Amino acid sequence: MAEQSTQTPLRARISITGILAALITLTAVLWSSGAPLWLGWRVYSEQVLIAALAFAMAVAFIISPSGPRWWTRFAAAASIGFGAWLALRFPTLSENVFYHPTEALIISVIGFVLLLDAVRRTMGWSLIVILGTVCLYALFSSNFSGPLQSRSIAPDRLLTFLMLDSASLAGAALSIAVAVVVPFLILSQLLLATGGSAFFSDLSLALAGRKRGGAGKIAILGSAFFGSVSGSAVSNVASTGAITIPMMKDGGYRSKTAGAIEAAASTGGQLMPPIMGAAAFLLAENLQASYIDVMLAALIPSILYYFSLFMFADLEAGRLNIARVEEARIPPMARVMRKGWFVFAPFVVLLVGLFSFNLRPETAALVAVLVLLGLSMIQTYDGRRVSPKVLIGVLVSAGKAAVEIILICAIAGMIIGLVARSGLSFGMGFFLVQLGQSSLLLLLLVTALVCIVMGMGLPTVGVYLLLASLAAPPLVELGLQPMAAHLFVLYFGMLSMLTPPVAIAAFVASNMAKAPPMATAVEAVRIGWPAYLIPFFFAASPALLFDGALWLIAVTGIKALIGVYAVTGGIVGFIGRDLSAPERVIAAGCGIAVLCPWEAFAGAVWLNAVGLAIALMFIALTRRSIA
């Protein structure tokens, strides 16, 4: 009887959470599909976004209980009440807020308090501290001097702006999170439900299992495949790492190296086309560019990154004499493709929809979901049939996965709106432009450092949203292409997942590998070294972002591959044979010389030519010496 009484509230809580999470997904699908327009419903986009946000806040309160139980229940119910009231009253309040000051202030205070508490429960204090700092500036900006001096905003006006203005809470960031990201989350969760994760693991085994260091290469391929779908470094580590990390350890990789390879490979999935991460959609929105342009720009850098990881696994295996995976563990390629061919169908539909029919990303994603859903009725990789219960589970899991992103984008939208409204963007931009006029490289270094520091404890989406409004505009003003400036910020925001002292992806992988967390994070930085240099290279060389003549893009890409191989060989200390310390320096130095963009300075072409000649000769000699 006691057992029954303790389990009943748990079942009720799970049921309520599932309903609210499914409502997040359904609300997003309703808006992304354009259903209100077809049905003749005249609704503001903000009304839909606020409803989805209210559901996300309620889920956050239920799944992250903190404090008295009565407050958790009350806060969840109050979130729904706040969302319902504001969604219904938004047209009136947004158009005639001056005629309803008391109502506007009360609903703003209630929503503000609830949102901050929901964010605190799910992500800690980082975003709240940043928002508080910007709010303090807005309240007292008239007391500053110089470029930072502006007109202060009254507290009541500040609160109503944050919660009711379309340039703040329910702005572009929240719109992307709800309308675009959620359909892709549905696609990724449906792929998982139909055996997509197992298919990617088996496909990686079949492709790389018979190669030297096959376990490491399997981890990299599997994480690249799955990471391009999930777009989340931590969830990628948790999903694929359970299989790949033990396999790497059994194969001969050290525990910290196994965890580091998985962390580095999983982190890069946020920049791996075709799906990438949520930040890529926000980047496209900020630049008013098509998602196709973002995919093409990210293609070569992501190939270079994963090529480096693949070469690291291969050369490390050569150095440590790590053998291939046991034949018994490698499934036949024909069987894998026969069972899982349907997994490629939604990706084909997605790319055709984007490239051939110029569909919006969310529309292409929904079409891909429908195609995968239809195929899953016939076949799944693990042989299970997709039942209504499974579909409901997909809706629930997609909604739960969206909670953190929705809350991040809500707070980030408030920060971005207030930064522009208060004049802080002008003051910070002026300071950074002055810094960059003395040295653009110095500005890039400062921006990279700020991105990594701000990213410690924040997801990539939050870092990108904040820095895109503060750091990217000065880079553009000083001559960088907008795509290069925004990808630069995105790259270094992503790298906070690997960089100590707060390397979340590396720490999760270290726990799974039973390795020291900090040692794993340092190893992940060593393995993922290209991500720290490539942004500086594409800032100077647009060809790395698929911008320019095809011959120039091809030559630049091939040159970069050779440079990456040489530097990776120098870092590992093995190219065909073990390298001495001077040889490692020569290999890494030649690789850097080859990677240096010829647009960087006068004479860089000759540096490339000399570095390329020495690198190729060095690689040929070291390989011939063991033949």
VEXDREN-2710 file (C-alpha; in Angstrom, 1 decimal):
% VEXDREN-2710
k/r/px/py/pz
1/MET/0.0/0.0/0.0
2/ALA/2.8/2.4/0.9
3/GLU/4.6/1.5/-2.4
4/GLN/1.4/2.2/-4.3
5/SER/1.0/5.6/-2.7
6/THR/4.6/6.6/-3.6
7/GLN/4.3/5.5/-7.2
8/THR/1.0/7.2/-8.0
9/PRO/2.2/10.8/-7.8
10/LEU/5.2/9.7/-10.0
11/ARG/3.0/8.3/-12.7
12/ALA/0.8/11.4/-12.6
13/ARG/3.8/13.6/-12.8
14/ILE/5.2/11.7/-15.8
15/SER/1.8/11.8/-17.5
16/ILE/1.4/15.5/-17.0
17/THR/4.9/16.1/-18.2
18/GLY/4.3/14.0/-21.3
19/ILE/1.1/15.9/-22.1
20/LEU/2.8/19.3/-21.8
21/ALA/5.9/18.1/-23.8
22/ALA/3.6/16.8/-26.5
23/LEU/1.8/20.1/-26.5
24/ILE/5.1/21.9/-27.2
25/THR/5.6/19.7/-30.2
26/LEU/2.1/20.0/-31.5
27/THR/2.1/23.8/-31.1
28/ALA/5.3/24.0/-33.1
29/VAL/4.0/21.8/-35.8
30/LEU/0.8/23.7/-36.0
31/TRP/2.7/26.9/-36.6
32/SER/5.4/25.5/-38.8
33/SER/2.9/23.8/-41.2
34/GLY/1.0/27.0/-41.7
35/ALA/-2.2/25.4/-40.4
36/PRO/-3.7/28.6/-38.9
37/LEU/-3.5/30.2/-42.4
38/TRP/-5.2/27.3/-44.0
39/LEU/-7.9/27.3/-41.4
40/GLY/-8.4/31.0/-41.6
41/TRP/-7.3/31.7/-38.0
42/ARG/-5.9/35.2/-37.6
43/VAL/-3.3/34.9/-34.9
44/TYR/-0.2/36.8/-34.1
45/SER/3.0/34.7/-34.3
46/GLU/3.8/35.9/-30.8
47/GLN/0.6/34.3/-29.4
48/VAL/1.8/30.9/-30.6
49/LEU/5.3/31.4/-29.4
50/ILE/4.1/32.5/-25.9
51/ALA/1.9/29.4/-25.7
52/ALA/4.9/27.1/-26.6
53/LEU/7.1/29.0/-24.1
54/ALA/4.4/28.6/-21.3
55/PHE/4.3/24.8/-21.9
56/ALA/8.2/24.7/-21.8
57/MET/8.2/26.6/-18.5
58/ALA/5.7/24.2/-17.0
59/VAL/7.7/21.2/-18.1
60/ALA/10.9/22.8/-16.6
61/PHE/9.2/23.2/-13.3
62/ILE/7.9/19.7/-13.2
63/ILE/11.1/17.8/-14.3
64/SER/13.5/20.0/-12.3
65/PRO/11.8/20.3/-8.8
66/SER/13.6/22.8/-6.5
67/GLY/12.3/24.1/-3.3
68/PRO/8.9/23.3/-1.7
69/ARG/6.7/21.0/-3.6
70/TRP/3.8/23.4/-3.4
71/TRP/5.9/26.1/-5.2
72/THR/6.8/23.7/-8.0
73/ARG/3.2/22.8/-8.6
74/PHE/2.0/26.3/-8.3
75/ALA/4.7/27.6/-10.6
76/ALA/3.9/25.0/-13.3
77/ALA/0.2/25.9/-13.1
78/ALA/1.0/29.7/-13.0
79/SER/3.1/29.3/-16.2
80/ILE/0.2/27.8/-18.0
81/GLY/-2.1/30.6/-16.7
82/PHE/0.5/33.3/-17.7
83/GLY/0.8/31.8/-21.2
84/ALA/-3.0/31.5/-21.7
85/TRP/-3.6/35.1/-20.5
86/LEU/-0.8/36.7/-22.5
87/ALA/-1.6/34.7/-25.6
88/LEU/-5.2/35.8/-25.5
89/ARG/-4.5/39.4/-24.5
90/PHE/-1.4/39.9/-26.6
91/PRO/-3.0/41.8/-29.5
92/THR/-4.6/44.3/-27.2
93/LEU/-1.6/44.7/-24.9
94/SER/0.9/45.0/-27.8
95/GLU/-1.2/47.6/-29.7
96/ASN/-2.5/49.6/-26.7
97/VAL/-0.1/49.0/-23.9
98/PHE/-0.3/52.6/-22.8
99/TYR/-4.0/52.2/-22.1
100/HIS/-3.5/49.1/-20.0
101/PRO/-0.3/49.9/-17.9
102/THR/-1.4/48.1/-14.7
103/GLU/-2.4/44.9/-16.5
104/ALA/0.8/45.0/-18.7
105/LEU/3.0/45.5/-15.6
106/ILE/1.4/42.7/-13.6
107/ILE/1.5/40.1/-16.3
108/SER/5.1/41.2/-17.1
109/VAL/6.2/40.8/-13.5
110/ILE/4.6/37.4/-13.2
111/GLY/6.0/36.1/-16.4
112/PHE/9.5/37.5/-15.7
113/VAL/9.7/35.8/-12.3
114/LEU/8.4/32.5/-13.6
115/LEU/10.7/32.5/-16.6
116/LEU/13.8/33.3/-14.6
117/ASP/13.1/30.5/-12.1
118/ALA/12.5/28.0/-15.0
119/VAL/15.8/29.0/-16.5
120/ARG/17.6/28.7/-13.2
121/ARG/16.3/25.2/-12.7
122/THR/17.3/23.9/-16.1
123/MET/20.5/25.8/-16.9
124/GLY/21.8/27.5/-13.7
125/TRP/22.6/31.1/-13.2
126/SER/24.8/32.0/-16.3
127/LEU/22.1/33.5/-18.6
128/ILE/20.3/35.1/-15.6
129/VAL/23.5/36.9/-14.5
130/ILE/24.1/38.1/-18.1
131/LEU/20.5/39.4/-18.3
132/GLY/20.7/41.0/-14.9
133/THR/23.9/42.8/-16.0
134/VAL/22.3/44.2/-19.1
135/CYS/19.2/45.2/-17.1
136/LEU/21.4/47.1/-14.6
137/TYR/23.1/48.9/-17.5
138/ALA/19.7/49.8/-19.1
139/LEU/18.4/51.2/-15.7
140/PHE/21.5/53.3/-15.1
141/SER/23.0/54.0/-18.5
142/SER/22.6/57.7/-18.2
143/ASN/25.3/57.6/-15.4
144/PHE/27.9/56.3/-17.8
145/SER/30.3/58.4/-19.8
146/GLY/31.6/58.2/-23.3
147/PRO/30.2/55.8/-25.9
148/LEU/28.4/53.8/-23.1
149/GLN/26.3/56.7/-22.0
150/SER/22.7/56.4/-23.0
151/ARG/19.2/57.2/-21.9
152/SER/18.1/55.2/-18.8
153/ILE/14.9/53.1/-19.0
154/ALA/12.4/53.2/-16.2
155/PRO/11.9/49.9/-14.3
156/ASP/8.2/49.5/-15.4
157/ARG/9.0/50.3/-19.0
158/LEU/11.9/47.9/-18.8
159/LEU/9.8/45.0/-17.6
160/THR/7.0/45.6/-20.2
161/PHE/9.5/45.8/-23.0
162/LEU/11.2/42.6/-22.0
163/MET/7.9/40.6/-21.8
164/LEU/5.6/42.3/-24.4
165/ASP/7.8/43.8/-27.1
166/SER/8.1/41.7/-30.3
167/ALA/11.8/42.6/-30.5
168/SER/12.4/41.0/-27.1
169/LEU/10.9/37.8/-25.6
170/ALA/8.9/36.6/-28.6
171/GLY/11.4/37.8/-31.2
172/ALA/13.3/36.0/-33.9
173/ALA/15.3/33.8/-31.5
174/LEU/12.2/32.2/-30.0
175/SER/10.5/32.0/-33.4
176/ILE/13.4/29.9/-34.8
177/ALA/13.4/27.7/-31.7
178/VAL/9.7/26.9/-32.0
179/ALA/9.0/27.0/-35.7
180/VAL/12.3/25.6/-37.1
181/VAL/14.2/23.7/-34.5
182/VAL/11.3/21.6/-33.2
183/PRO/10.5/20.0/-36.6
184/PHE/14.1/18.9/-36.8
185/LEU/13.9/17.5/-33.3
186/ILE/10.9/15.5/-34.3
187/LEU/12.9/14.1/-37.3
188/SER/15.8/13.1/-35.0
189/GLN/13.6/11.5/-32.4
190/LEU/11.7/9.6/-35.1
191/LEU/15.0/8.4/-36.5
192/LEU/16.0/7.1/-33.0
193/ALA/12.6/5.4/-32.6
194/THR/13.1/3.6/-35.9
195/GLY/16.6/2.3/-35.1
196/GLY/18.6/5.1/-36.7
197/SER/21.2/5.2/-33.9
198/ALA/21.8/1.4/-34.3
199/PHE/22.0/1.8/-38.0
200/PHE/24.6/4.6/-37.9
201/SER/26.7/2.5/-35.4
202/ASP/26.5/-0.6/-37.7
203/LEU/27.2/1.4/-40.8
204/SER/30.3/2.8/-39.1
205/LEU/31.4/-0.7/-38.1
206/ALA/30.9/-1.9/-41.7
207/LEU/32.8/1.0/-43.2
208/ALA/35.7/1.4/-40.8
209/GLY/35.8/-1.8/-38.6
210/ARG/38.4/-3.5/-40.8
211/LYS/40.8/-0.6/-40.9
212/ARG/43.7/0.1/-38.5
213/GLY/42.3/1.7/-35.3
214/GLY/38.8/0.8/-36.5
215/ALA/37.2/1.4/-33.1
216/GLY/38.2/5.1/-33.1
217/LYS/37.1/5.6/-36.7
218/ILE/33.8/3.9/-35.9
219/ALA/33.3/6.4/-33.1
220/ILE/34.1/9.3/-35.3
221/LEU/31.9/8.2/-38.2
222/GLY/29.0/7.3/-35.9
223/SER/29.2/10.6/-34.0
224/ALA/29.3/12.5/-37.2
225/PHE/26.3/10.7/-38.6
226/PHE/24.3/11.0/-35.5
227/GLY/25.6/14.4/-34.5
228/SER/24.4/15.9/-37.8
229/VAL/20.9/14.7/-36.8
230/SER/20.8/15.5/-33.1
231/GLY/22.8/18.8/-33.2
232/SER/23.6/18.4/-29.5
233/ALA/27.1/17.5/-28.3
234/VAL/26.1/16.2/-24.9
235/SER/23.2/14.1/-26.2
236/ASN/25.4/12.8/-28.9
237/VAL/28.0/11.7/-26.4
238/ALA/25.4/10.0/-24.3
239/SER/23.8/8.2/-27.3
240/THR/26.8/7.0/-29.3
241/GLY/29.4/7.0/-26.5
242/ALA/27.7/4.1/-24.7
243/ILE/28.7/1.9/-27.6
244/THR/31.9/3.5/-29.0
245/ILE/33.8/4.3/-25.8
246/PRO/33.9/0.7/-24.5
247/MET/34.8/-0.5/-28.0
248/MET/37.7/1.9/-28.2
249/LYS/39.0/0.9/-24.8
250/ASP/38.7/-2.7/-25.7
251/GLY/40.6/-2.0/-29.0
252/GLY/43.6/-0.5/-27.2
253/TYR/42.9/3.2/-26.9
254/ARG/43.7/4.8/-23.5
255/SER/40.6/5.7/-21.5
256/LYS/41.1/9.5/-21.7
257/THR/41.8/9.2/-25.5
258/ALA/38.6/7.1/-26.0
259/GLY/36.5/9.7/-24.1
260/ALA/38.3/12.6/-25.9
261/ILE/37.7/11.2/-29.4
262/GLU/34.0/10.7/-28.6
263/ALA/33.7/14.2/-27.1
264/ALA/35.4/15.9/-30.1
265/ALA/33.5/13.9/-32.7
266/SER/30.2/14.6/-30.9
267/THR/30.9/18.3/-30.6
268/GLY/31.6/18.7/-34.3
269/GLY/28.1/17.4/-35.1
270/GLN/26.7/20.8/-34.4
271/LEU/28.4/22.1/-37.6
272/MET/28.0/19.0/-39.8
273/PRO/25.5/19.4/-42.7
274/PRO/22.8/18.6/-43.6
275/ILE/21.0/19.3/-40.3
276/MET/23.6/20.8/-38.1
277/GLY/22.5/22.4/-34.8
278/ALA/19.9/24.9/-33.7
279/ALA/22.4/27.7/-33.9
280/ALA/22.7/27.2/-37.7
281/PHE/19.1/28.2/-38.2
282/LEU/19.6/31.2/-36.0
283/LEU/22.6/32.1/-38.0
284/ALA/20.6/31.9/-41.3
285/GLU/17.9/34.2/-39.7
286/ASN/20.5/36.7/-38.5
287/LEU/22.1/37.0/-41.9
288/GLN/18.8/36.8/-43.8
289/ALA/20.4/34.0/-45.8
290/SER/19.1/30.7/-46.9
291/TYR/19.8/27.6/-44.9
292/ILE/21.5/26.2/-48.1
293/ASP/24.1/29.0/-47.9
294/VAL/24.8/28.2/-44.3
295/MET/25.2/24.5/-45.1
296/LEU/27.6/25.1/-48.0
297/ALA/29.6/27.6/-45.9
298/ALA/30.0/25.0/-43.1
299/LEU/30.8/22.1/-45.4
300/ILE/34.6/22.4/-46.0
301/PRO/35.4/23.4/-42.3
302/SER/33.4/20.4/-41.0
303/ILE/35.1/18.1/-43.5
304/LEU/38.5/19.4/-42.4
305/TYR/37.5/18.9/-38.8
306/TYR/36.4/15.3/-39.2
307/PHE/39.3/14.5/-41.5
308/SER/41.6/15.6/-38.7
309/LEU/39.8/13.4/-36.2
310/PHE/39.9/10.4/-38.6
311/MET/43.6/10.9/-39.2
312/PHE/44.2/11.2/-35.5
313/ALA/42.5/7.9/-34.8
314/ASP/44.5/6.3/-37.7
315/LEU/47.9/7.7/-36.7
316/GLU/47.4/7.0/-33.0
317/ALA/46.5/3.5/-33.8
318/GLY/49.7/3.1/-35.9
319/ARG/51.7/4.6/-33.0
320/LEU/50.2/2.2/-30.4
321/ASN/49.8/-0.8/-32.8
322/ILE/46.0/-0.8/-32.3
323/ALA/44.5/-3.5/-34.4
324/ARG/41.3/-3.6/-36.3
325/VAL/38.0/-4.6/-34.8
326/GLU/37.3/-8.3/-34.4
327/GLU/35.6/-9.7/-37.5
328/ALA/32.8/-11.2/-35.5
329/ARG/31.7/-7.7/-34.4
330/ILE/31.5/-6.3/-37.9
331/PRO/28.2/-6.7/-39.6
332/PRO/28.1/-7.3/-43.4
333/MET/27.5/-4.1/-45.3
334/ALA/24.8/-5.7/-47.5
335/ARG/22.8/-6.6/-44.5
336/VAL/23.1/-3.2/-42.9
337/MET/22.0/-1.4/-46.0
338/ARG/19.2/-3.9/-46.6
339/LYS/17.8/-3.3/-43.2
340/GLY/18.5/0.4/-42.9
341/TRP/18.3/1.9/-46.4
342/PHE/15.2/3.8/-45.4
343/VAL/17.2/6.0/-43.0
344/PHE/18.7/7.9/-46.0
345/ALA/15.3/8.7/-47.4
346/PRO/14.4/11.6/-45.1
347/PHE/17.9/13.2/-45.7
348/VAL/17.4/12.9/-49.5
349/VAL/13.9/14.5/-49.2
350/LEU/15.3/17.2/-47.0
351/LEU/18.1/18.1/-49.4
352/VAL/15.9/17.9/-52.5
353/GLY/13.3/20.1/-50.7
354/LEU/15.9/22.7/-49.8
355/PHE/18.0/22.7/-53.0
356/SER/15.4/21.9/-55.7
357/PHE/12.2/23.3/-54.4
358/ASN/13.6/26.1/-52.2
359/LEU/11.4/25.0/-49.3
360/ARG/11.8/26.7/-45.9
361/PRO/13.9/24.5/-43.5
362/GLU/10.9/23.8/-41.3
363/THR/8.7/22.8/-44.2
364/ALA/11.4/20.5/-45.7
365/ALA/11.8/18.9/-42.2
366/LEU/8.1/18.2/-41.8
367/VAL/8.0/16.6/-45.3
368/ALA/11.0/14.5/-44.4
369/VAL/9.2/13.5/-41.1
370/LEU/6.1/12.4/-43.1
371/VAL/8.3/10.4/-45.5
372/LEU/10.1/8.6/-42.7
373/LEU/6.9/8.0/-40.9
374/GLY/5.4/6.3/-44.0
375/LEU/8.5/4.2/-44.5
376/SER/8.6/3.2/-40.9
377/MET/5.2/1.7/-41.2
378/ILE/6.8/-0.8/-43.6
379/GLN/10.3/-1.3/-42.1
380/THR/12.4/-0.3/-39.2
381/TYR/16.1/-1.2/-38.6
382/ASP/15.4/-3.2/-35.4
383/GLY/12.3/-4.9/-36.9
384/ARG/9.8/-3.2/-34.6
385/ARG/6.7/-1.7/-36.0
386/VAL/5.9/1.9/-35.3
387/SER/2.8/1.9/-33.1
388/PRO/0.7/4.8/-31.9
389/LYS/2.5/4.5/-28.6
390/VAL/5.9/5.0/-30.3
391/LEU/4.6/8.0/-32.2
392/ILE/3.3/9.6/-28.9
393/GLY/6.7/8.9/-27.4
394/VAL/8.3/10.7/-30.3
395/LEU/6.1/13.8/-29.7
396/VAL/6.9/13.7/-26.0
397/SER/10.7/13.2/-26.4
398/ALA/10.9/16.0/-29.1
399/GLY/9.0/18.3/-26.7
400/LYS/11.3/17.5/-23.8
401/ALA/14.4/18.1/-26.0
402/ALA/13.0/21.5/-27.1
403/VAL/12.5/22.8/-23.5
404/GLU/16.0/23.9/-22.9
405/ILE/16.4/25.5/-26.4
406/ILE/13.1/27.4/-26.1
407/LEU/14.0/28.8/-22.6
408/ILE/17.5/29.7/-23.9
409/CYS/16.1/31.5/-26.9
410/ALA/13.5/33.3/-24.8
411/ILE/16.1/34.7/-22.4
412/ALA/18.6/35.4/-25.3
413/GLY/15.9/37.3/-27.2
414/MET/15.3/39.5/-24.1
415/ILE/19.0/40.2/-23.8
416/ILE/19.4/40.9/-27.6
417/GLY/16.4/43.2/-27.6
418/LEU/17.5/45.1/-24.5
419/VAL/21.1/45.4/-25.8
420/ALA/19.7/47.2/-28.9
421/ARG/17.1/49.2/-27.0
422/SER/19.5/50.4/-24.3
423/GLY/22.2/51.5/-26.7
424/LEU/24.7/49.0/-25.3
425/SER/25.2/47.4/-28.8
426/PHE/26.4/50.8/-30.1
427/GLY/28.8/51.3/-27.1
428/MET/30.3/47.8/-27.3
429/GLY/30.5/48.0/-31.1
430/PHE/32.3/51.3/-30.9
431/PHE/34.9/49.8/-28.5
432/LEU/35.5/46.7/-30.5
433/VAL/35.8/48.6/-33.8
434/GLN/38.4/50.8/-32.2
435/LEU/40.2/47.7/-31.0
436/GLY/40.0/46.1/-34.4
437/GLN/41.3/49.2/-36.2
438/SER/44.7/48.7/-34.5
439/SER/44.7/45.0/-35.3
440/LEU/42.0/42.8/-36.8
441/LEU/43.8/39.7/-35.6
442/LEU/43.7/41.1/-32.0
443/LEU/40.0/41.6/-32.3
444/LEU/39.6/38.0/-33.6
445/LEU/41.6/36.7/-30.7
446/VAL/39.6/38.7/-28.1
447/THR/36.3/37.6/-29.7
448/ALA/37.4/33.9/-29.6
449/LEU/38.4/34.2/-26.0
450/VAL/35.1/35.9/-25.1
451/CYS/33.1/33.2/-26.9
452/ILE/34.9/30.4/-25.1
453/VAL/34.6/32.1/-21.7
454/MET/31.0/32.9/-22.1
455/GLY/30.3/29.4/-23.4
456/MET/31.5/27.8/-20.1
457/GLY/28.2/26.6/-18.7
458/LEU/26.1/27.8/-21.6
459/PRO/24.9/25.8/-24.6
460/THR/26.2/26.8/-28.0
461/VAL/22.9/28.3/-29.0
462/GLY/23.0/30.8/-26.1
463/VAL/26.6/31.8/-26.8
464/TYR/26.0/32.4/-30.4
465/LEU/22.8/34.4/-29.9
466/LEU/24.6/36.7/-27.4
467/LEU/27.8/37.2/-29.3
468/ALA/26.2/37.5/-32.7
469/SER/24.6/40.7/-31.6
470/LEU/27.7/42.1/-29.8
471/ALA/30.9/40.7/-31.5
472/ALA/29.9/39.8/-35.0
473/PRO/28.8/43.3/-36.2
474/PRO/32.2/44.9/-35.4
475/LEU/33.9/42.1/-37.3
476/VAL/31.7/42.8/-40.3
477/GLU/32.3/46.5/-40.1
478/LEU/36.0/45.9/-40.2
479/GLY/35.8/44.0/-43.5
480/LEU/35.0/40.4/-42.6
481/GLN/32.3/38.7/-44.7
482/PRO/29.1/38.4/-42.6
483/MET/29.1/34.6/-43.0
484/ALA/32.7/34.4/-41.9
485/ALA/32.0/36.6/-38.9
486/HIS/29.0/34.7/-37.7
487/LEU/30.6/31.3/-38.3
488/PHE/33.6/32.5/-36.4
489/VAL/31.4/33.2/-33.3
490/LEU/29.5/30.0/-33.7
491/TYR/32.7/27.9/-33.9
492/PHE/34.2/29.3/-30.7
493/GLY/30.9/29.1/-28.9
494/MET/30.8/25.4/-29.8
495/LEU/34.4/24.9/-28.6
496/SER/33.4/25.7/-25.0
497/MET/32.1/22.2/-24.9
498/LEU/35.7/20.9/-25.2
499/THR/37.8/23.6/-23.6
500/PRO/38.7/23.4/-19.9
501/PRO/37.9/24.2/-17.2
502/VAL/34.2/23.7/-18.0
503/ALA/34.2/21.3/-20.9
504/ILE/30.7/19.7/-20.6
505/ALA/30.9/17.2/-23.5
506/ALA/34.4/16.1/-22.5
507/PHE/33.3/15.6/-18.8
508/VAL/30.3/13.5/-19.8
509/ALA/32.6/11.4/-22.0
510/SER/35.2/11.1/-19.3
511/ASN/32.6/9.8/-16.9
512/MET/31.6/7.1/-19.4
513/ALA/35.2/6.2/-20.1
514/LYS/36.1/6.1/-16.4
515/ALA/38.9/8.6/-17.1
516/PRO/40.0/11.8/-15.3
517/PRO/37.8/14.7/-16.4
518/MET/40.4/17.4/-16.9
519/ALA/42.9/15.0/-18.6
520/THR/40.1/14.0/-21.0
521/ALA/39.3/17.6/-21.7
522/VAL/42.9/18.5/-22.4
523/GLU/43.1/15.4/-24.7
524/ALA/40.0/16.5/-26.5
525/VAL/41.5/19.9/-27.2
526/ARG/44.6/18.2/-28.6
527/ILE/42.5/16.0/-30.8
528/GLY/40.1/18.8/-31.9
529/TRP/42.9/21.3/-32.7
530/PRO/41.6/22.3/-36.2
531/ALA/38.5/23.9/-34.7
532/TYR/40.7/26.4/-32.9
533/LEU/42.6/27.5/-36.0
534/ILE/40.2/27.0/-39.0
535/PRO/38.0/30.0/-38.0
536/PHE/41.0/32.3/-38.3
537/PHE/41.8/30.7/-41.7
538/PHE/38.3/31.1/-43.2
539/ALA/38.1/34.7/-41.8
540/ALA/41.0/35.4/-44.2
541/SER/40.1/33.0/-47.0
542/PRO/36.4/33.0/-48.3
543/ALA/37.1/30.0/-50.4
544/LEU/37.1/27.8/-47.3
545/LEU/33.4/28.9/-46.9
546/PHE/32.6/27.7/-50.5
547/ASP/32.7/31.3/-51.7
548/GLY/34.5/31.8/-55.0
549/ALA/35.4/30.0/-58.2
550/LEU/35.1/26.2/-58.1
551/TRP/38.8/25.7/-59.0
552/LEU/39.8/28.0/-56.2
553/ILE/37.5/26.3/-53.7
554/ALA/38.9/22.9/-54.8
555/VAL/42.6/23.9/-54.6
556/THR/42.0/25.6/-51.2
557/GLY/40.3/22.5/-49.9
558/ILE/42.9/20.1/-51.1
559/LYS/45.7/22.3/-49.7
560/ALA/43.9/22.5/-46.4
561/LEU/43.6/18.7/-46.2
562/ILE/47.3/18.2/-46.7
563/GLY/48.0/20.9/-44.1
564/VAL/45.7/19.3/-41.6
565/TYR/47.2/15.8/-42.1
566/ALA/50.8/17.2/-41.6
567/VAL/49.8/19.0/-38.4
568/THR/47.9/16.0/-37.0
569/GLY/50.9/13.8/-37.7
570/GLY/53.1/16.2/-35.8
571/ILE/50.7/16.3/-32.8
572/VAL/50.5/12.5/-32.7
573/GLY/54.1/11.9/-33.4
574/PHE/53.6/9.3/-36.1
575/ILE/53.5/9.4/-39.9
576/GLY/54.3/6.0/-41.3
577/ARG/56.7/5.6/-38.3
578/ASP/57.4/7.2/-34.9
579/LEU/58.7/10.8/-35.3
580/SER/61.4/12.4/-33.3
581/ALA/60.8/15.7/-31.6
582/PRO/62.5/17.8/-34.4
583/GLU/60.5/15.8/-37.0
584/ARG/57.3/16.5/-35.2
585/VAL/58.1/20.3/-35.2
586/ILE/58.9/20.1/-38.9
587/ALA/55.7/18.3/-39.7
588/ALA/53.5/20.7/-37.7
589/GLY/55.3/23.8/-39.0
590/CYS/54.9/22.7/-42.6
591/GLY/51.2/22.0/-42.0
592/ILE/50.6/25.4/-40.6
593/ALA/52.5/27.0/-43.5
594/VAL/50.3/25.1/-46.0
595/LEU/47.1/26.0/-44.1
596/CYS/48.0/29.7/-44.0
597/PRO/45.6/31.5/-46.4
598/TRP/47.4/33.1/-49.3
599/GLU/45.2/36.2/-48.8
600/ALA/46.6/36.7/-45.3
601/PHE/49.7/38.7/-46.3
602/ALA/51.9/39.4/-49.3
603/GLY/54.1/36.4/-50.0
604/ALA/51.8/33.9/-48.3
605/VAL/51.6/32.0/-51.7
606/TRP/55.3/31.3/-51.5
607/LEU/55.0/30.2/-47.9
608/ASN/52.3/27.8/-49.0
609/ALA/54.4/26.5/-51.9
610/VAL/57.5/25.9/-49.7
611/GLY/55.4/24.4/-46.9
612/LEU/53.6/22.1/-49.4
613/ALA/56.8/20.9/-51.0
614/ILE/58.5/20.1/-47.7
615/ALA/55.3/18.5/-46.3
616/LEU/54.8/16.2/-49.3
617/MET/58.5/15.2/-49.3
618/PHE/58.5/14.6/-45.6
619/ILE/55.4/12.4/-45.7
620/ALA/56.8/10.4/-48.7
621/LEU/60.2/9.9/-46.9
622/THR/58.7/8.8/-43.6
623/ARG/56.3/6.3/-45.3
624/ARG/59.1/5.0/-47.5
625/SER/61.4/4.4/-44.6
626/ILE/59.1/1.6/-43.3
627/ALA/58.4/0.0/-46.6
END
